[in-house]
Amino acid sequence: MTTADAAQAPPSPGWQTVGHAAARRYLQRSHEAGRIAHAYLITGPDQVGKRTLAMDLARLVNCTPAPDMFDDDPSQPCGRCVACDRITRGVHADVIVIGPHTPLRGVSTGTRESTPEQDAARTLISIAHVREMQHDIALNPFEGGRRVVIFDGVDRMSADGAGWNALLKTLEEPPGYVVIVLLAPTVGALPQTVVSRCQVIELNAVPTEEIEKGLIERAGVAPETATQLARLAAGRPGRAFAALDDETTLDRYRQAVLRVLVTSAGDIEERFRYAREMAGEFGRNRESVSRELELWISVWRDILLLKHEVTDAVANSAWIGELTDIAAAVSVDDARRAIEALDLAVDGLRRNGMARLVLEVLMLELPPIPAGIVEQIELGEAGESHADGWDGPSL
Ligand SMILES: [Zn+2]
C-alpha cells in the first residue's frame, strides 16, 4: 500500500471513479473552462470504470451545491448536493443510460413478463433506442442542468446501420444542453464517422495500489482483503467492487485456481476433458471462459515472476507456496511458452476460432507441472472436487 501522491489524488471527494486521474482532470478542467464537449467516447476493457466515469461526468455538469453549502471543498462534482445524489441513485430526470437491455417504452408489455427468448434477443441497441433518445433530448432539461445520455455498450448497435445513422444525425447537430457519452471497448468498434464527432477518452488498466486504496477508502474494506481483491481485479476496479457484493467470490476463485493447477498436472485425457468442458461453456458464456483464461495467464505470470524471485507483484498471493514449488520445477522458457500459448488461445477465441480445437491445441502446448504439488493441495481440500460442474472463475 503506497501513500497517495498528489498527482493521483482525486480532484474532489465527489468523484466515484477509481484511478484514471488524467481523465478526471481533463473533464474537470474542461468543465471549469466551460468547454464540456457535446459528445464523448470513453473506451476501455470491461469493468475498468467507463460507466462510473460517465456518471461522474453527469454529476460534474449537473452538480448544484448551494453557494455556502460546502465552503470546505467547493470543487465539483460535490457528490452530496440534490443533483449529485439523484444521479447517483439513478433517478435524475436528465440523465439517461441506454444499453442493449434497456426496455423500449413503445413496446412495453405492461404487466406481462417477457419470455427468456425475448430477453435473449435483447442484446443489441436498436434504432428504436436511438429514436427514443432523440425524442427525449428534444425537450429542455427538466431539472435545469444538462441532459446527459450515456450509451453503455454502444458497440452492440444493431448491424443494419440504421441505428448508427440516426445516432450520427444527433451527433452532428445536438441541442446545446445535451452531452452524449458513448461507452465501448475500443475505438475500432465504432464507425469512424461516429468516432470523429466525439472527444475520445481512453481508459487503461488501473494500478493495483489505486484499486486497493479505493476499496479501503470508499468501501471500508480491511487492508488485507483489499490487497487480495485489488490484485485479482487485474486493473479493473469494477471487478473488485462487484466481488464485495458476492460472498462466494473468493471461494469460487479458489476453486478456479485449483481447477487450473489440477488440469496442469493432469494427463492428456484430463486436459482434453477440461478443453471439452471449456468449449461447452464457451457456447453458453464466453465471458466466463475468457476470465478463466485470464486466470491461467495470471497463474503463469506469477510462476514467471517467482522464477525471478519477484514476490510482491504476484497476483495469486494466497497460493504463493504452491506457485513457488511449481516455479522451482519448471524453466523460464516453460513459463514464457505457457503465456504465449495462452495469449494465442485468447486471440483464437476472440477471432471466433473453433473453441474446442483452440482449447485442445492450448492443452497440448501448456507445460506440465509436477503432480505431487496438486496431490498435496487435494489432500487438504478434503474431497472437494474440481469436477463438480462448471462454476466459472470469480473475478
Ligand atoms: Zn453536487
Residues whose N, C-alpha, C, O or C-beta is under 5 A from the ligand:
A	BS01	ZN	C63 T64 P65 P77 C78 G79 R80 C81 C84
